[in-house]
Amino acid sequence: MIHLYSWNTSNGKKISVALEEMGLDYEFHPIDISKDEQFQPHFLKISPNNRIPAIIDTEGPDGKEISVFESGAILIYLAEKTGKFMPNDAHKRVEVLEWLMWQMGGLGPMQGQAHHFRRAAKEQVPYGIKRYTDETNRLYGVLDRRLEGRDFICNDLSIADFACIGWISRWEWVDIDWTKYPNLKAWFDRMMARPAIAKGMDIQAV
Ligand SMILES: N[C@@H](CCC(=O)N[C@@H](CS)C(=O)NCC(=O)O)C(=O)O
Protein backbone atom coordinates (compact mmCIF):
# COMPACT_ATOMS: atom_id res chain seq x y z
CA MET A 1 0.00 0.00 0.00
CA ILE A 2 1.16 3.50 -0.80
CA HIS A 3 0.30 6.34 1.58
CA LEU A 4 0.19 9.71 -0.17
CA TYR A 5 0.67 12.79 2.03
CA SER A 6 -0.43 15.68 -0.11
CA TRP A 7 -2.68 18.64 -0.72
CA ASN A 8 -4.66 20.03 -3.63
CA THR A 9 -1.76 21.88 -5.28
CA SER A 10 0.26 21.75 -8.50
CA ASN A 11 3.04 19.68 -6.90
CA GLY A 12 0.62 17.49 -5.00
CA LYS A 13 -1.42 16.59 -8.07
CA LYS A 14 1.62 15.23 -9.92
CA ILE A 15 1.65 12.21 -7.65
CA SER A 16 -2.08 11.46 -7.52
CA VAL A 17 -2.12 11.65 -11.34
CA ALA A 18 0.85 9.25 -11.56
CA LEU A 19 -0.67 6.81 -9.03
CA GLU A 20 -3.98 6.80 -10.93
CA GLU A 21 -2.31 6.24 -14.32
CA MET A 22 -0.09 3.50 -12.87
CA GLY A 23 -3.10 1.77 -11.33
CA LEU A 24 -1.51 1.63 -7.87
CA ASP A 25 -3.62 1.40 -4.71
CA TYR A 26 -3.08 4.33 -2.42
CA GLU A 27 -4.49 6.04 0.61
CA PHE A 28 -4.66 9.83 0.61
CA HIS A 29 -3.64 11.63 3.80
CA PRO A 30 -4.39 15.36 3.51
CA ILE A 31 -1.72 17.71 4.82
CA ASP A 32 -3.45 21.08 4.99
CA ILE A 33 -0.66 23.53 4.20
CA SER A 34 -3.02 26.46 4.83
CA LYS A 35 -3.07 25.30 8.48
CA ASP A 36 0.70 24.65 8.63
CA GLU A 37 0.16 20.88 8.96
CA GLN A 38 3.37 20.43 6.92
CA PHE A 39 5.27 21.31 10.10
CA GLN A 40 3.78 18.47 12.18
CA PRO A 41 6.53 16.20 13.56
CA HIS A 42 5.03 13.05 11.98
CA PHE A 43 5.15 14.69 8.53
CA LEU A 44 8.65 16.17 9.01
CA LYS A 45 9.91 12.64 9.66
CA ILE A 46 9.16 11.75 6.03
CA SER A 47 9.47 15.23 4.48
CA PRO A 48 12.25 17.15 6.24
CA ASN A 49 11.78 20.17 3.90
CA ASN A 50 8.20 20.61 5.24
CA ARG A 51 6.68 20.48 1.79
CA ILE A 52 4.09 18.22 0.21
CA PRO A 53 3.99 15.74 -1.50
CA ALA A 54 5.58 12.76 0.21
CA ILE A 55 4.81 9.05 0.15
CA ILE A 56 5.31 5.98 2.28
CA ASP A 57 5.40 2.70 0.39
CA THR A 58 4.85 -0.15 2.83
CA GLU A 59 6.12 -2.56 0.17
CA GLY A 60 9.30 -0.79 -0.91
CA PRO A 61 12.53 -2.32 -2.23
CA ASP A 62 13.25 -5.78 -0.74
CA GLY A 63 9.75 -5.70 0.77
CA LYS A 64 10.83 -3.04 3.26
CA GLU A 65 8.93 0.17 3.96
CA ILE A 66 10.35 3.32 2.36
CA SER A 67 9.42 7.00 2.42
CA VAL A 68 10.13 9.42 -0.43
CA PHE A 69 9.88 13.24 -0.53
CA GLU A 70 10.38 15.67 -3.47
CA SER A 71 7.87 15.14 -6.25
CA GLY A 72 10.51 14.44 -8.93
CA ALA A 73 12.09 11.73 -6.77
CA ILE A 74 8.64 10.26 -6.07
CA LEU A 75 7.79 10.13 -9.79
CA ILE A 76 11.09 8.38 -10.60
CA TYR A 77 10.57 5.96 -7.68
CA LEU A 78 7.06 5.05 -8.84
CA ALA A 79 8.16 4.68 -12.49
CA GLU A 80 10.96 2.33 -11.44
CA LYS A 81 8.65 0.39 -9.10
CA THR A 82 6.04 -0.20 -11.79
CA GLY A 83 8.19 -0.18 -14.93
CA LYS A 84 5.70 2.31 -16.37
CA PHE A 85 5.97 5.79 -17.91
CA MET A 86 9.79 5.82 -18.01
CA PRO A 87 11.42 4.17 -21.05
CA ASN A 88 14.18 1.55 -20.70
CA ASP A 89 15.97 2.79 -23.82
CA ALA A 90 18.85 4.97 -22.56
CA HIS A 91 18.33 7.77 -25.11
CA LYS A 92 14.60 8.00 -24.46
CA ARG A 93 15.14 7.79 -20.70
CA VAL A 94 17.48 10.80 -20.80
CA GLU A 95 14.79 12.80 -22.61
CA VAL A 96 12.23 12.01 -19.90
CA LEU A 97 14.70 12.98 -17.17
CA GLU A 98 15.58 16.22 -19.02
CA TRP A 99 11.95 17.31 -19.17
CA LEU A 100 11.26 16.17 -15.62
CA MET A 101 14.21 18.27 -14.39
CA TRP A 102 13.08 21.16 -16.60
CA GLN A 103 9.78 21.12 -14.76
CA MET A 104 11.37 20.69 -11.32
CA GLY A 105 13.96 23.43 -11.77
CA GLY A 106 12.11 25.77 -14.13
CA LEU A 107 8.37 25.61 -14.72
CA GLY A 108 7.43 24.79 -11.10
CA PRO A 109 9.61 27.34 -9.29
CA MET A 110 8.98 30.15 -11.82
CA GLN A 111 5.22 29.67 -12.08
CA GLY A 112 5.15 29.21 -8.30
CA GLN A 113 6.75 32.63 -7.87
CA ALA A 114 4.30 34.10 -10.41
CA HIS A 115 1.43 32.70 -8.31
CA HIS A 116 2.99 34.18 -5.20
CA PHE A 117 3.54 37.69 -6.57
CA ARG A 118 0.20 37.80 -8.41
CA ARG A 119 -2.02 36.25 -5.71
CA ALA A 120 -0.41 35.91 -2.28
CA ALA A 121 2.14 38.69 -1.76
CA LYS A 122 1.11 41.09 0.99
CA GLU A 123 2.28 44.03 -1.14
CA GLN A 124 2.09 44.58 -4.89
CA VAL A 125 5.61 44.29 -6.31
CA PRO A 126 5.38 45.14 -10.05
CA TYR A 127 8.95 43.98 -10.74
CA GLY A 128 8.24 40.56 -9.21
CA ILE A 129 4.91 40.22 -11.01
CA LYS A 130 6.46 41.04 -14.39
CA ARG A 131 9.63 39.02 -13.88
CA TYR A 132 7.83 35.77 -13.02
CA THR A 133 4.86 36.23 -15.37
CA ASP A 134 7.30 36.79 -18.26
CA GLU A 135 9.41 33.83 -17.23
CA THR A 136 6.32 31.59 -16.99
CA ASN A 137 5.30 32.69 -20.47
CA ARG A 138 8.80 31.96 -21.77
CA LEU A 139 8.59 28.45 -20.29
CA TYR A 140 5.11 27.87 -21.75
CA GLY A 141 6.67 28.83 -25.11
CA VAL A 142 9.48 26.30 -24.63
CA LEU A 143 6.96 23.54 -23.89
CA ASP A 144 4.72 24.62 -26.76
CA ARG A 145 7.63 24.27 -29.21
CA ARG A 146 8.59 20.91 -27.74
CA LEU A 147 5.03 19.62 -28.26
CA GLU A 148 4.93 20.55 -31.94
CA GLY A 149 4.22 17.26 -33.75
CA ARG A 150 4.13 15.30 -30.47
CA ASP A 151 1.16 13.97 -28.50
CA PHE A 152 3.12 13.95 -25.24
CA ILE A 153 6.31 15.66 -24.08
CA CYS A 154 8.53 12.68 -24.84
CA ASN A 155 6.22 11.17 -27.51
CA ASP A 156 4.84 8.44 -25.24
CA LEU A 157 3.03 9.47 -22.05
CA SER A 158 5.64 9.68 -19.27
CA ILE A 159 6.36 11.01 -15.80
CA ALA A 160 7.48 14.26 -17.50
CA ASP A 161 3.83 14.84 -18.50
CA PHE A 162 2.65 14.04 -14.96
CA ALA A 163 5.16 16.57 -13.58
CA CYS A 164 3.81 19.38 -15.79
CA ILE A 165 0.05 18.88 -15.74
CA GLY A 166 -0.59 20.32 -12.27
CA TRP A 167 1.24 23.51 -13.18
CA ILE A 168 -0.27 23.99 -16.62
CA SER A 169 -3.73 23.43 -15.10
CA ARG A 170 -3.20 26.66 -13.11
CA TRP A 171 -2.78 28.68 -16.33
CA GLU A 172 -5.59 31.07 -15.31
CA TRP A 173 -3.59 32.22 -12.30
CA VAL A 174 -0.94 33.57 -14.67
CA ASP A 175 -3.39 34.98 -17.22
CA ILE A 176 -2.05 32.79 -20.02
CA ASP A 177 -3.23 33.61 -23.55
CA TRP A 178 -3.76 30.17 -25.09
CA THR A 179 -3.66 31.53 -28.66
CA LYS A 180 0.13 31.86 -28.19
CA TYR A 181 0.54 28.19 -27.21
CA PRO A 182 -1.68 26.01 -29.46
CA ASN A 183 0.43 22.82 -29.11
CA LEU A 184 0.43 23.16 -25.34
CA LYS A 185 -3.33 23.76 -25.24
CA ALA A 186 -3.90 20.62 -27.38
CA TRP A 187 -1.65 18.63 -24.98
CA PHE A 188 -3.53 19.99 -21.95
CA ASP A 189 -6.89 18.96 -23.44
CA ARG A 190 -5.47 15.54 -24.43
CA MET A 191 -4.15 14.98 -20.90
CA MET A 192 -7.35 16.06 -19.18
CA ALA A 193 -9.43 13.78 -21.45
CA ARG A 194 -7.72 10.74 -19.87
CA PRO A 195 -10.00 9.45 -17.06
CA ALA A 196 -7.08 8.52 -14.75
CA ILE A 197 -5.53 11.95 -15.10
CA ALA A 198 -8.85 13.71 -14.54
CA LYS A 199 -9.35 11.59 -11.40
CA GLY A 200 -5.85 12.28 -10.08
CA MET A 201 -6.24 16.00 -10.72
CA ASP A 202 -9.49 16.02 -8.79
CA ILE A 203 -7.94 14.85 -5.53
CA GLN A 204 -9.88 16.55 -2.79
CA ALA A 205 -8.03 18.23 -0.01
CA VAL A 206 -10.86 18.07 2.47
N1 LIG B 1 10.43 20.79 -4.80
C1 LIG B 1 9.28 20.37 -4.02
C2 LIG B 1 8.33 21.53 -3.90
C3 LIG B 1 7.12 21.16 -3.09
C4 LIG B 1 6.30 22.38 -2.70
O1 LIG B 1 6.70 23.53 -2.92
N2 LIG B 1 5.12 22.13 -2.12
C5 LIG B 1 4.28 23.20 -1.63
C6 LIG B 1 2.86 23.02 -2.15
S1 LIG B 1 2.80 22.99 -3.92
C7 LIG B 1 4.28 23.16 -0.12
O2 LIG B 1 4.25 22.11 0.48
N3 LIG B 1 4.29 24.34 0.53
C8 LIG B 1 4.26 24.42 1.96
C9 LIG B 1 5.20 25.45 2.51
O3 LIG B 1 5.68 26.29 1.73
O4 LIG B 1 5.47 25.42 3.71
C10 LIG B 1 8.60 19.19 -4.73
O5 LIG B 1 8.55 19.22 -5.96
O6 LIG B 1 8.14 18.25 -4.06
The ligand as an ORCA input file, in Angstrom:
! r2SCAN-3c Opt
* xyz 0 1
  N      10.433     20.791     -4.797
  C       9.282     20.374     -4.018
  C       8.325     21.526     -3.901
  C       7.119     21.159     -3.090
  C       6.299     22.376     -2.704
  O       6.697     23.527     -2.920
  N       5.117     22.126     -2.119
  C       4.283     23.201     -1.631
  C       2.864     23.025     -2.153
  S       2.797     22.989     -3.922
  C       4.276     23.163     -0.123
  O       4.253     22.108      0.477
  N       4.288     24.336      0.535
  C       4.260     24.418      1.962
  C       5.202     25.453      2.515
  O       5.681     26.290      1.733
  O       5.472     25.421      3.714
  C       8.602     19.192     -4.733
  O       8.551     19.221     -5.960
  O       8.145     18.248     -4.056
*
